[in-house]
């Protein structure tokens, strides 16, 4: 057992917050069902509360902890929930429970990284992606910030967006007015950038008018560079040579392409759709943990 993490599980015990050496004694063992190994038991000398080394694991009381890592990898490899259940020969409900467990760990691990200020925000690329919930008539906005060095995702947030494009009239007639809350997602991401700022912060965005006021409001010391669009899709397709290397927002566009490719619900033309925005947020947290190489499956 890791003595640095060991403590009495009883919050009323004095050894809960301030454990001392020898505050427990050995008290038998039990055998796990999934790998049939002996796990030692211990007993606190104070309140006589019994515990084991597994008590302090994230996977405490899980019957199949060995499935966490493969499910985590499959979720971030363009695999749907039902296909994961079929491949691993487990119940669909088990996949969902593992998804919620992993998403919670991913969020917790990301908060730790933010508290440690482990992100380099000297050069940041900031933009938004579009998705939808339930139907394309209900658009969602995804605010994304990526550091230039290492392509690490600093933060990603989902929010409800207003109707856009040719379907806006149909959506308005079918679902009524839809509030635009995309500014809330942009606010959270910009506040995250501000929390990581130590010396200088250079933010690169596209030419969207709202970005200028929001960046200077939430990151007042930032140096903003807005990039004009290079033209329509047809013009880019007709170019004889790829311009990705010269693209000032190449790192963010690369991460956005990975999100589209590696998350089943984010593909542009697919039967898999997001039913609730909060579930998309959790899936994106999994991708961020996978992309940033967080250890969340144990």
Secondary structure, DSSP 8 states (H G I E B T S, - for coil): --TTT---S-TTSTTTTS--TT-EEEEEEEE-TTT--EEEEEEETTT--EEEGGGGSTTTT-S-TTHHHHHHHHHTTT--HHHHHHHHT--HHHHHHHHHHHHHHHHHHHHHHHHTT----SEEEEEEEEEEBSSTTSEEEEEEEEETTTT-EEEEEEEE----GGGHHHHHHHH------HHHHHHHHHHHHHHH-SS--EEEEES-HHHHHHHHHHSTT-EEEEE-----HHHHHH-SS--TTT-TTHHHHHHHHHHHHH-GGG-SS-S--BS-HHHHHHHHHHHHHHHTT-----
